[in-house]
Amino acid sequence: MLERADSLRTTGAALSLMTNAWRALDILGVAESLRLKHPQLQGAQVTSFPSGFTKQLSYTGFGKCGNHEVRCVQRSVLLEALAKELAPGTIRFNAKVVSIQQSTDSSLTIVKLGDGTLIKAKVLIGCDGGNSVVAEWVGLPASSLSGRSAIRGLATYPEGHKFGPKVQQFWGEHLRAGFVPCNEKDVYWFTTQSSLSCDSDIGRDPKSILENALERLRDYPEEILDLVKKTQIDTLTLTPLNLRWP
């Protein structure tokens, strides 16, 4: 496994994993340990802002893949659980892939790293994000900017929070915001909004991201402002949202 950073890293604080993802994690043998740390979500409440119109969505019931299962998982916990299942030395850090080519005399794929190392592989799986070298090699179109960005963070309540096991979303005209509990003390929150030219500068400084989030949310319900104020500063990110057209 090749990782271009010098250690395990995450971006985005947390993510919601649904039924099919849990089936995959069951097969990998890490699902139960993650379930113990992340309670199952029962549904979502979506509120139009500022009209106040609210719609309730259920995450319970039975679907074609079995019982529905949705949980908000901290990315760092997920990454550590997956890495723990690997044999020592499986992850190779500081390994940036710069090019890929097919061997001319065999079915092997040759991966070249930034330090000049060549690795021959029978199977190559790309999980390298929006600027994927693997995606480019197999001929997928380049990813495009969506014109929107996201601020994400993780708030912590040392004595426990009061939120139930459901997603809360607020849909405004230019900004969408929401939050969802990961466990009894940590709550993941996010905003999505139109990108600004200053986003790249703000995104380099967590304190600037925090100030920017509070300014954007100044007219939103107090409960989400309180969440933002309780954010672990090192979990804050402001990133553009990219997409890859099929």
Secondary structure, 3 states (H helix, E strand, C coil): CECCCCCCCCCCCEEEECHHHHHHHHHHCCHHHHHHHCCCCCEEEEEECCCCCEEEEECCCEECCEECCCEEEEHHHHHHHHHHCCCCCCCECCCCEEEEEECCCCCCEEEEECCCCEEEECCCCCCCCCCCHHHHHCCCCCCEEEEEEEEEEEEECCCCCCCCCEEEEEECCCEEEEEEECCCCEEEEEEEEECCCCHHHHCCCHHHHHHHHHHHCCCCCHHHHHHHHCECHHHCEEEEEEECCC
